[in-house]
Amino acid sequence: MEKFLYYILFPLTLLALSSCDKTDEPLPVPSTVHRTVIVYMVADNSLGAWGCDNADISEMVTAASSGALAGGRLIVYRSARGTSDDNPPVLIDITRQGVDTLKCYPVFDADDKRIYSVDPSRIREVLADAKTLAPAEDYAMVFWSHSNGWLGAPSPGDNRYRAFGDDRGQHITIPTLASTLEGEHFSFIYFDCCQMANVETAYQLRNLAPVIVGSPTELGIDGMRYDLNVPVFFSPEPDMEKAARNTFDSYNADGLPCQMTVMRTSGLDRLAAATKAILATLADYPEGVEKIQRYCRPGETCWSYDMRAYMRLLAADSHPELYDEWQSAFDAVVTYAEATPIAISDSFSPLYITDYSGLGMFAIKSPDDITYRQYDSLAWWTDVVSACPAYK
């Protein structure tokens, strides 16, 4: 999520979460429910400073108090603003009666090294704890924080730039997130954060869930409306198109920018093959890319263009049969895509949406782009883009 300049935030009352002192008390043996939804909330950043985590937890409590959990469990891992020994990350249970703390997590390890919420070991620990404390027949995942799609660090080992998460300046790349979650299966993944509806991210995570929801552009700091979407998450068959529509409609009704997308991962292998077939026809780096729809702010290096516009540029006229197959494959992946005419309402660099398919893709325009922000570390590069003769 990014802060739009015209947003005005009113002071938010901090939620009084249960004390960590209670974690020494024996917890009752939990019963297995039909679904546990885990919200992984990394808020020790500007979002926490603006109170966005408190606001969203309040919406969750509102939904739970009305019976929206339908017998399921809503578990939130929350790393709040000002993480310290006195304010550690917590695993909380959103119930019909309110909020209970299930576990507190250390901020430092045995060697006094900082433990970050984006560390693979912490993510795995939280998932294991959620499964132990809230066992379910199936699980779903919501990722909550700052993010910027597939972008890796400018150089290996440099963690100053985020792909997902911002915990005291630390982040996790999409390949590392995928390897961290390897072997997990979620009924859905919802990215309540910016710029995660791109084919590179979806393809990297395709084996983790049948459906992924996100935005290809920046998302307003309010994120999704949990009071509207929690009931959807706990329906017997979650309608993720409805969840995405709820988010879009809530912004649109207030006259605010929003772009939302639902991706069905079962079709990504076919989309990869169709994209590879088009790229294999390129004898040189493509021209005209800067004229198509971008999903990045004007004036900055754009790492995400509208995928349909890009493929149309490459093949619609020169290889119509390949483009037709590609379009068919694309339609099987993107099942919901809706956008307001403005993506970023910024008086200095507004971004307008005139050609929206809902899914972004990086366009390699020069040899340097191959290694830009570690693009060549992605599975999409290895399996699809590297086949282009022009990039050899």
C-alpha positions as CSV (number, residue, x, y, z in Angstrom):
1,M,0.0,0.0,0.0
2,E,1.2,3.5,-0.7
3,K,-0.1,6.8,0.8
4,F,-1.9,8.9,-1.8
5,L,-1.2,12.5,-1.2
6,Y,-4.9,13.5,-0.8
7,Y,-5.6,11.0,1.9
8,I,-6.4,12.6,5.2
9,L,-6.0,10.3,8.2
10,F,-7.9,10.9,11.4
11,P,-6.4,9.7,14.7
12,L,-7.2,6.1,15.3
13,T,-7.9,4.6,18.7
14,L,-5.4,1.8,19.4
15,L,-6.9,-1.5,20.0
16,A,-6.3,-3.0,23.4
17,L,-4.9,-6.4,22.6
18,S,-4.7,-9.1,25.3
19,S,-1.5,-9.1,27.3
20,C,1.4,-11.3,26.4
21,D,1.6,-12.2,30.0
22,K,-1.3,-14.6,29.4
23,T,0.7,-16.8,27.1
24,D,2.2,-18.8,30.0
25,E,-1.3,-20.1,30.8
26,P,-2.2,-23.5,29.3
27,L,-4.4,-23.1,26.2
28,P,-7.3,-25.5,25.7
29,V,-6.8,-28.1,23.0
30,P,-8.3,-26.5,19.9
31,S,-10.9,-28.2,17.8
32,T,-10.4,-28.5,14.0
33,V,-12.5,-26.0,12.0
34,H,-13.4,-25.9,8.3
35,R,-11.1,-23.0,7.6
36,T,-8.4,-20.8,9.2
37,V,-7.5,-17.6,7.5
38,I,-4.1,-16.2,8.4
39,V,-3.4,-12.5,8.0
40,Y,0.3,-11.9,8.0
41,M,0.5,-8.2,9.0
42,V,3.9,-6.6,8.8
43,A,3.2,-3.1,10.1
44,D,6.4,-1.8,11.7
45,N,6.6,0.8,9.0
46,S,4.7,3.9,7.8
47,L,1.4,1.9,7.6
48,G,1.7,1.2,11.3
49,A,2.5,4.9,11.9
50,W,-0.7,5.8,10.1
51,G,-2.7,3.4,12.2
52,C,-3.7,1.2,9.2
53,D,-3.2,-2.1,11.2
54,N,-5.5,-0.9,14.0
55,A,-8.1,0.2,11.5
56,D,-8.1,-3.2,9.7
57,I,-8.1,-5.2,13.0
58,S,-11.1,-3.1,14.0
59,E,-12.9,-4.1,10.8
60,M,-12.1,-7.8,11.4
61,V,-13.6,-7.5,14.9
62,T,-16.7,-5.9,13.5
63,A,-17.1,-8.8,11.0
64,A,-16.4,-11.5,13.6
65,S,-18.8,-10.0,16.1
66,S,-21.6,-10.3,13.6
67,G,-20.9,-14.1,13.1
68,A,-19.0,-13.7,9.8
69,L,-16.4,-16.4,10.8
70,A,-19.1,-19.1,10.4
71,G,-17.3,-21.4,12.8
72,G,-13.8,-20.7,11.3
73,R,-10.8,-19.0,12.8
74,L,-9.3,-15.7,11.8
75,I,-5.7,-15.6,13.0
76,V,-3.5,-12.4,12.7
77,Y,0.3,-12.3,13.0
78,R,0.9,-8.6,13.8
79,S,4.3,-6.9,13.9
80,A,3.2,-3.4,15.1
81,R,4.9,0.0,14.9
82,G,7.7,0.3,17.3
83,T,8.6,-3.4,17.6
84,S,10.6,-4.0,20.8
85,D,10.9,-6.3,23.8
86,D,8.0,-4.3,25.3
87,N,6.0,-4.4,22.1
88,P,6.7,-7.7,20.4
89,P,5.1,-9.3,17.4
90,V,2.0,-11.3,18.4
91,L,-0.3,-14.0,17.1
92,I,-3.9,-13.0,17.8
93,D,-7.2,-14.7,17.5
94,I,-10.1,-12.6,16.2
95,T,-13.2,-14.0,17.8
96,R,-16.9,-13.1,18.1
97,Q,-16.1,-11.9,21.7
98,G,-13.0,-9.8,20.7
99,V,-9.3,-10.3,20.4
100,D,-7.2,-12.9,22.2
101,T,-3.4,-13.2,22.2
102,L,-2.2,-16.7,21.4
103,K,1.5,-16.1,21.4
104,C,4.2,-13.4,21.6
105,Y,7.4,-13.7,19.5
106,P,11.0,-12.7,20.4
107,V,12.5,-9.6,18.8
108,F,16.1,-10.9,19.2
109,D,17.6,-14.4,18.9
110,A,20.0,-16.1,21.4
111,D,22.9,-14.2,19.9
112,D,21.1,-10.8,20.2
113,K,20.5,-10.6,16.4
114,R,17.3,-9.0,15.3
115,I,14.5,-11.3,14.1
116,Y,12.4,-9.7,11.4
117,S,8.9,-10.6,10.3
118,V,10.1,-11.2,6.8
119,D,12.7,-13.8,7.8
120,P,11.8,-17.2,6.3
121,S,12.2,-18.8,9.8
122,R,9.7,-16.4,11.3
123,I,7.2,-16.9,8.5
124,R,7.5,-20.7,8.8
125,E,7.2,-20.5,12.6
126,V,4.0,-18.4,12.4
127,L,2.4,-20.8,9.9
128,A,3.3,-23.8,12.1
129,D,1.9,-22.0,15.2
130,A,-1.3,-21.1,13.4
131,K,-1.8,-24.7,12.3
132,T,-1.2,-25.9,15.9
133,L,-3.3,-23.3,17.6
134,A,-6.1,-23.1,15.0
135,P,-6.2,-26.4,13.1
136,A,-8.4,-26.5,10.1
137,E,-9.4,-28.6,7.1
138,D,-8.0,-25.9,4.9
139,Y,-6.1,-22.6,5.3
140,A,-6.0,-19.3,3.4
141,M,-3.5,-16.5,3.5
142,V,-3.7,-12.7,3.5
143,F,-0.4,-10.8,3.1
144,W,-0.6,-7.3,4.6
145,S,2.2,-4.7,4.3
146,H,4.1,-2.6,1.8
147,S,5.2,-4.4,-1.4
148,N,6.3,-3.8,-5.0
149,G,5.8,-6.9,-7.0
150,W,8.6,-9.1,-8.2
151,L,11.3,-6.5,-7.7
152,G,14.5,-7.9,-6.2
153,A,17.3,-5.9,-4.6
154,P,19.7,-3.8,-6.7
155,S,22.4,-6.2,-5.8
156,P,22.4,-9.6,-4.1
157,G,22.2,-9.4,-0.3
158,D,20.9,-5.8,-0.3
159,N,17.6,-5.9,1.6
160,R,16.9,-2.2,1.5
161,Y,14.3,-2.6,-1.2
162,R,11.1,-4.4,-0.8
163,A,9.3,-7.1,-2.8
164,F,7.0,-8.0,0.0
165,G,7.0,-6.5,3.5
166,D,8.8,-3.7,5.3
167,D,9.8,-4.7,8.8
168,R,12.2,-2.0,10.1
169,G,13.7,-1.7,6.6
170,Q,13.9,-5.5,5.8
171,H,12.0,-7.3,3.1
172,I,11.6,-10.6,1.4
173,T,12.0,-11.4,-2.3
174,I,9.3,-13.3,-4.2
175,P,11.6,-16.3,-5.0
176,T,12.5,-16.5,-1.3
177,L,8.8,-16.2,-0.3
178,A,8.0,-19.0,-2.7
179,S,10.7,-21.2,-1.3
180,T,9.7,-20.3,2.3
181,L,6.1,-21.4,1.6
182,E,7.0,-24.5,-0.5
183,G,4.8,-27.4,0.4
184,E,2.0,-25.2,1.8
185,H,-1.4,-25.1,0.2
186,F,-3.9,-22.4,0.7
187,S,-7.5,-22.1,-0.6
188,F,-6.5,-18.6,-1.7
189,I,-3.8,-15.9,-1.3
190,Y,-5.0,-12.3,-1.0
191,F,-2.3,-9.6,-1.3
192,D,-3.6,-6.6,0.7
193,C,-0.7,-4.5,-0.5
194,C,0.6,-2.8,-3.6
195,Q,1.6,-4.1,-7.1
196,M,1.3,-7.9,-6.6
197,A,-0.9,-8.6,-9.6
198,N,1.9,-9.3,-12.1
199,V,2.6,-12.5,-14.0
200,E,6.1,-12.9,-12.5
201,T,4.8,-13.0,-8.9
202,A,1.8,-15.2,-9.8
203,Y,3.9,-17.7,-11.7
204,Q,6.4,-17.9,-8.8
205,L,3.6,-18.7,-6.3
206,R,1.4,-20.7,-8.6
207,N,1.7,-24.0,-6.7
208,L,0.6,-22.5,-3.4
209,A,-3.0,-21.7,-4.1
210,P,-5.6,-22.0,-6.8
211,V,-6.4,-18.3,-6.8
212,I,-4.4,-15.2,-6.0
213,V,-5.9,-11.7,-5.6
214,G,-4.0,-8.5,-5.8
215,S,-3.6,-5.1,-7.5
216,P,-1.1,-4.4,-10.3
217,T,-0.8,-0.8,-9.2
218,E,-0.4,1.0,-5.9
219,L,-3.3,0.4,-3.5
220,G,-4.6,3.0,-1.1
221,I,-3.6,2.8,2.5
222,D,-7.0,1.7,3.6
223,G,-6.4,-1.6,1.8
224,M,-9.4,-4.0,1.6
225,R,-12.6,-3.6,3.6
226,Y,-12.2,-6.6,6.1
227,D,-15.8,-6.1,7.4
228,L,-17.0,-6.8,3.8
229,N,-14.5,-9.5,2.9
230,V,-14.2,-11.6,6.1
231,P,-17.7,-13.1,5.4
232,V,-16.6,-14.0,1.9
233,F,-13.4,-15.6,3.2
234,F,-15.4,-18.0,5.4
235,S,-18.1,-19.0,3.0
236,P,-18.0,-22.7,2.1
237,E,-16.5,-21.8,-1.3
238,P,-14.9,-18.4,-1.1
239,D,-15.9,-16.2,-4.1
240,M,-12.7,-14.3,-4.6
241,E,-14.1,-12.4,-7.5
242,K,-16.6,-11.0,-5.0
243,A,-13.9,-10.2,-2.5
244,A,-11.9,-8.3,-5.2
245,R,-15.1,-6.5,-6.3
246,N,-15.9,-5.5,-2.7
247,T,-12.5,-3.8,-2.5
248,F,-12.9,-2.1,-5.8
249,D,-16.4,-1.0,-5.1
250,S,-15.5,0.5,-1.7
251,Y,-12.8,2.7,-3.3
252,N,-14.8,3.6,-6.4
253,A,-17.9,4.6,-4.3
254,D,-15.6,7.1,-2.5
255,G,-14.2,8.4,-5.7
256,L,-10.8,6.9,-5.0
257,P,-8.4,5.1,-7.4
258,C,-8.3,1.3,-7.3
259,Q,-7.3,-1.5,-9.6
260,M,-8.0,-5.1,-8.7
261,T,-7.4,-8.5,-10.3
262,V,-8.2,-12.2,-9.6
263,M,-5.8,-14.8,-11.0
264,R,-6.6,-18.5,-11.4
265,T,-3.2,-20.3,-11.1
266,S,-4.3,-23.5,-12.9
267,G,-4.0,-21.7,-16.2
268,L,-0.5,-20.2,-15.6
269,D,1.4,-23.0,-17.2
270,R,-0.6,-22.6,-20.4
271,L,-0.2,-18.8,-20.3
272,A,3.5,-19.3,-19.9
273,A,3.7,-21.6,-22.9
274,A,1.7,-19.1,-25.0
275,T,3.8,-16.2,-23.9
276,K,7.0,-18.1,-24.6
277,A,5.8,-18.9,-28.1
278,I,5.3,-15.2,-28.8
279,L,8.6,-14.1,-27.3
280,A,10.4,-16.9,-29.4
281,T,9.5,-14.9,-32.5
282,L,11.5,-11.8,-31.5
283,A,14.7,-11.3,-33.4
284,D,15.5,-8.0,-31.6
285,Y,14.4,-6.0,-28.6
286,P,10.9,-4.7,-29.1
287,E,10.1,-1.1,-30.0
288,G,7.1,0.9,-28.9
289,V,6.9,-0.5,-25.3
290,E,6.9,3.0,-23.7
291,K,3.7,3.8,-25.6
292,I,1.6,1.0,-24.0
293,Q,-0.2,1.0,-20.6
294,R,2.2,1.1,-17.7
295,Y,1.4,0.3,-14.1
296,C,4.3,2.3,-12.6
297,R,4.5,6.0,-11.8
298,P,5.4,8.2,-14.8
299,G,9.0,9.2,-14.7
300,E,10.3,6.1,-12.9
301,T,11.8,3.0,-14.5
302,C,8.8,0.9,-15.3
303,W,9.0,-2.8,-14.4
304,S,5.3,-3.6,-15.0
305,Y,3.4,-3.0,-18.2
306,D,-0.1,-4.2,-19.0
307,M,0.6,-7.8,-20.1
308,R,-2.2,-7.9,-22.7
309,A,-1.1,-4.6,-24.3
310,Y,2.5,-5.9,-24.4
311,M,1.6,-9.2,-26.1
312,R,-0.7,-7.3,-28.5
313,L,2.2,-5.1,-29.4
314,L,4.4,-8.1,-30.1
315,A,2.1,-10.4,-31.9
316,A,-1.4,-9.2,-32.7
317,D,-0.5,-8.1,-36.2
318,S,2.6,-10.2,-36.9
319,H,1.4,-13.6,-35.5
320,P,-2.3,-13.4,-35.0
321,E,-2.7,-17.2,-34.5
322,L,-0.2,-17.0,-31.6
323,Y,-1.9,-14.0,-30.1
324,D,-5.3,-15.7,-30.3
325,E,-4.0,-18.7,-28.3
326,W,-2.3,-16.3,-25.9
327,Q,-5.6,-14.4,-25.3
328,S,-7.5,-17.6,-24.7
329,A,-4.9,-18.7,-22.2
330,F,-4.9,-15.3,-20.5
331,D,-8.7,-15.3,-20.1
332,A,-8.4,-18.6,-18.2
333,V,-6.1,-16.9,-15.7
334,V,-7.6,-13.5,-15.2
335,T,-11.2,-14.0,-14.1
336,Y,-11.8,-10.5,-12.7
337,A,-10.1,-7.2,-13.6
338,E,-11.5,-3.8,-12.9
339,A,-10.0,-0.4,-12.7
340,T,-10.8,3.3,-12.1
341,P,-9.6,5.7,-14.8
342,I,-6.9,7.0,-12.5
343,A,-4.5,4.6,-10.8
344,I,-2.5,7.2,-8.9
345,S,-4.0,10.5,-8.1
346,D,-0.8,12.5,-7.6
347,S,-0.7,16.1,-8.8
348,F,3.0,15.6,-9.7
349,S,2.9,12.3,-11.4
350,P,-0.7,11.0,-12.0
351,L,-1.1,7.6,-13.6
352,Y,-4.1,7.1,-15.9
353,I,-5.6,3.8,-16.9
354,T,-6.8,3.5,-20.5
355,D,-6.0,-0.1,-21.3
356,Y,-6.4,-2.5,-18.4
357,S,-6.2,-6.2,-18.5
358,G,-5.4,-6.6,-14.8
359,L,-2.0,-8.3,-15.0
360,G,1.4,-6.7,-15.3
361,M,4.6,-8.0,-16.9
362,F,8.1,-6.6,-17.3
363,A,9.2,-5.7,-20.8
364,I,12.9,-6.3,-21.6
365,K,14.0,-3.4,-23.8
366,S,17.8,-3.7,-23.5
367,P,20.5,-6.2,-22.4
368,D,20.7,-4.5,-19.0
369,D,17.1,-5.2,-18.3
370,I,17.8,-8.9,-18.0
371,T,19.5,-8.5,-14.7
372,Y,17.5,-5.4,-13.6
373,R,16.6,-5.9,-9.9
374,Q,17.5,-9.6,-10.2
375,Y,14.9,-10.3,-12.9
376,D,16.9,-13.3,-14.0
377,S,16.4,-15.0,-10.6
378,L,12.7,-15.4,-11.3
379,A,11.1,-18.6,-12.5
380,W,9.2,-16.6,-15.2
381,W,12.5,-15.5,-16.7
382,T,14.0,-19.1,-16.6
383,D,10.9,-20.8,-17.9
384,V,9.5,-18.2,-20.4
385,V,11.4,-15.1,-21.2
386,S,14.9,-16.5,-21.5
387,A,13.7,-18.4,-24.6
388,C,13.6,-15.2,-26.6
389,P,16.3,-15.3,-29.2
390,A,16.9,-11.6,-28.9
391,Y,17.9,-12.0,-25.3
392,K,20.7,-14.6,-25.8
